[in-house]
């Protein structure tokens, strides 16, 4: 049997201990290094360089991705300054309001609204003897307003409500386009009448976002209770202008 020759061929230098063999990549060694402080330090430096390279690559990749804003950009080209009035002066409220779409003073025709679950428009006689239409909301129904434009200065809504049956009242939900509330409306308050009498309710907070410019939004009205019925008209939003 021919003995294994541990020597290199003549004229061809071998990879000596402690030196890098020809053809090896940076930080790669041909055989186990001698356990010296100098060797350990070299390995640490090599590992640190590799880790820095990986981290740097990942950071560069993340930096190339576009930042996602808290809200999605929305089109506000349809927004304009609304017509304002003082509908509640007789109740001592001198604030200026805009009337919600689908209404005229003392009349709720629901044009542009989406009514479901039994929500409907009915004709009724008001205490002053006048006749008008109101939004009727029995339990299980829902009324969604058309989209309107508000700013962070439009903080409240107010309406006239009466309890036909029950006392749970009507829940207000708001949806702001470009935010999570657009598809998952946020409850911001509840209103109800004083017995069966028509009642000007306390203001409901619409919780607009603290950002500049117009914010397209809509209001959803949901009655409480299981066997209740409520009626509503003269729904206004207060832009806090011309105090």
C-alpha positions in Angstrom: 0.0 0.0 0.0 1.3 3.4 -1.0 1.6 5.6 2.1 -0.3 8.8 2.2 1.9 11.7 1.3 1.4 14.6 3.7 3.8 16.7 1.7 2.8 19.1 -1.0 4.0 18.5 -4.5 7.3 20.1 -5.3 7.0 23.7 -6.4 3.4 24.1 -5.0 3.3 25.8 -1.7 0.7 24.6 0.8 -1.7 26.6 3.0 0.4 27.1 6.1 -1.2 27.5 9.6 -2.1 31.0 10.4 -2.1 32.2 6.8 -5.1 32.5 4.4 -5.1 29.9 1.7 -5.3 31.0 -1.9 -9.0 31.2 -3.2 -10.6 31.5 0.2 -13.2 34.2 0.8 -12.5 37.0 3.2 -12.9 35.9 6.9 -12.6 32.3 5.7 -9.8 30.1 7.1 -8.3 27.0 5.6 -8.0 25.1 8.9 -8.6 25.5 12.6 -6.8 28.6 13.8 -4.4 28.6 16.7 -6.2 29.6 19.9 -4.4 32.8 20.6 -5.8 36.2 21.7 -4.8 37.6 18.3 -6.8 34.9 16.5 -9.9 35.4 18.7 -9.8 39.1 18.1 -9.6 38.6 14.4 -12.6 36.3 14.4 -14.6 38.9 16.4 -13.7 41.6 14.0 -14.8 39.4 11.1 -18.1 38.5 12.7 -18.8 42.1 13.5 -18.1 43.1 9.9 -20.5 40.5 8.6 -23.2 41.5 11.0 -22.8 45.2 10.2 -23.1 44.3 6.5 -26.4 42.4 7.0 -27.9 45.1 9.3 -26.9 47.8 6.8 -28.6 45.9 3.9 -31.8 45.5 5.9 -31.9 49.1 6.9 -31.4 50.2 3.3 -34.2 47.9 2.2 -36.6 49.4 4.8 -35.6 52.9 3.9 -36.6 52.3 0.3 -40.2 51.4 1.3 -42.7 54.4 1.3 -43.8 55.6 4.8 -47.5 54.8 5.5 -49.4 57.8 6.8 -51.8 57.6 9.7 -54.7 58.4 7.3 -55.1 57.9 3.6 -55.2 60.9 1.3 -58.8 61.8 0.4 -60.4 64.0 -2.3 -61.9 67.1 -0.8 -62.5 69.0 -4.0 -66.3 68.8 -3.4 -66.0 70.7 0.0 -67.0 74.3 0.3 -68.0 76.8 3.0 -71.6 75.8 4.1 -74.6 78.0 4.5 -75.0 78.9 8.2 -78.0 79.8 10.3 -79.0 80.2 14.0 -81.9 77.7 14.3 -81.9 77.4 18.1 -82.0 81.1 19.1 -85.4 80.5 20.8 -83.7 78.0 23.1 -80.9 80.4 24.0 -78.4 78.8 21.7 -76.9 81.6 19.5 -74.3 79.3 17.8 -74.2 79.2 14.0 -75.0 75.8 12.4 -75.2 74.1 9.0 -78.2 71.9 8.3 -77.5 68.3 7.3 -78.2 67.3 3.7 -81.7 65.7 3.2 -83.4 68.3 5.3 -84.9 71.7 5.3 -85.9 73.7 8.4 -88.7 71.7 10.1 -88.6 69.0 7.5 -86.6 65.8 7.1 -87.0 64.2 3.6 -83.8 62.1 3.9 -82.7 62.8 0.3 -79.2 61.1 0.0 -79.6 59.2 3.2 -79.5 55.4 3.4 -82.4 54.0 5.5 -82.5 50.4 6.5 -84.0 48.0 9.1 -87.4 49.8 9.2 -86.1 53.4 9.3 -88.5 55.7 7.4 -89.8 59.2 6.9 -93.2 59.9 8.3 -95.4 63.0 8.5 -96.3 64.5 11.9 -97.8 67.6 13.5 -95.5 69.7 15.6 -96.5 71.5 18.8 -96.9 74.8 17.0 -99.5 73.2 14.7 -97.3 73.0 11.6 -97.0 69.8 9.7 -93.7 68.3 8.6 -91.7 65.1 8.0 -89.4 63.5 10.5 -87.1 60.5 10.6 -88.6 57.6 12.4 -86.2 55.1 13.9 -87.6 51.9 15.4 -85.4 49.4 17.2 -83.2 47.5 14.7 -83.1 50.3 12.1 -80.3 52.5 10.9 -79.9 55.8 9.0 -76.7 56.8 7.3 -76.2 60.4 6.2 -74.7 61.5 2.9 -71.0 62.5 3.1 -70.5 66.1 4.4 -67.3 68.1 4.8 -66.2 69.3 8.2 -63.0 70.6 9.8 -61.5 70.3 13.2 -63.6 73.4 14.1 -66.9 71.4 13.5 -67.1 69.6 16.9 -70.8 69.1 17.6 -74.2 68.2 16.2 -77.6 69.0 17.6 -81.1 67.9 16.8 -84.8 67.8 18.0 -85.8 64.3 19.2 -88.7 62.6 20.9 -89.2 59.2 22.4 -92.3 57.5 20.9 -91.7 54.2 22.7 -88.8 53.6 25.2 -86.2 55.8 26.6 -82.8 54.4 25.3 -82.4 57.1 22.8 -80.5 57.4 19.5 -76.8 56.6 19.2 -74.5 58.8 17.1 -71.7 57.2 15.1 -69.2 59.0 13.0 -67.1 57.9 10.0 -64.2 60.0 8.6 -63.0 59.1 5.2 -59.3 58.0 5.0 -59.4 56.6 8.6 -60.4 53.3 10.1 -63.7 54.8 11.2 -64.9 55.0 7.6 -65.6 51.3 7.6 -66.0 50.9 11.3 -68.1 53.9 12.6 -67.2 55.3 16.0 -69.8 55.9 18.6 -69.5 59.4 20.0 -72.7 60.0 21.9 -76.4 59.3 22.6 -79.5 61.6 22.6 -83.1 61.1 23.7 -86.2 63.2 24.3 -87.9 64.2 27.5 -90.7 61.6 27.5 -92.8 61.9 24.3 -92.3 65.6 24.0 -90.1 67.1 21.2 -86.8 68.0 22.9 -83.8 70.0 21.7 -81.0 67.5 22.7 -77.7 68.4 24.3 -74.8 68.7 21.8 -73.2 65.5 20.5 -69.4 65.5 20.1 -68.4 64.6 16.5 -64.8 64.2 17.4 -63.2 65.5 14.2 -59.5 64.8 13.8 -57.0 67.5 14.8 -55.7 68.1 11.3 -55.8 71.0 8.9 -58.3 71.3 6.1 -61.6 69.6 5.2 -62.5 66.1 6.5 -65.2 64.2 4.6 -67.4 62.4 7.1 -70.9 60.9 7.5 -73.2 60.3 10.5 -74.9 57.0 11.3 -78.0 57.1 13.6 -78.9 53.9 15.5 -81.8 53.7 17.9 -81.3 51.9 21.3 -83.5 49.2 22.9 -85.3 46.2 21.5 -88.9 47.4 21.2 -88.3 51.2 21.1 -89.1 53.9 18.6 -87.7 57.4 18.2 -88.2 60.4 15.9 -85.8 63.1 14.9 -85.5 66.2 12.7 -83.6 69.5 12.5 -80.2 67.8 12.6 -77.5 70.5 12.5 -73.7 70.5 12.7 -72.0 73.4 14.5 -68.9 74.8 12.8 -68.2 77.2 15.6 -68.0 80.2 13.3 -69.3 83.7 13.8 -69.6 83.5 17.5 
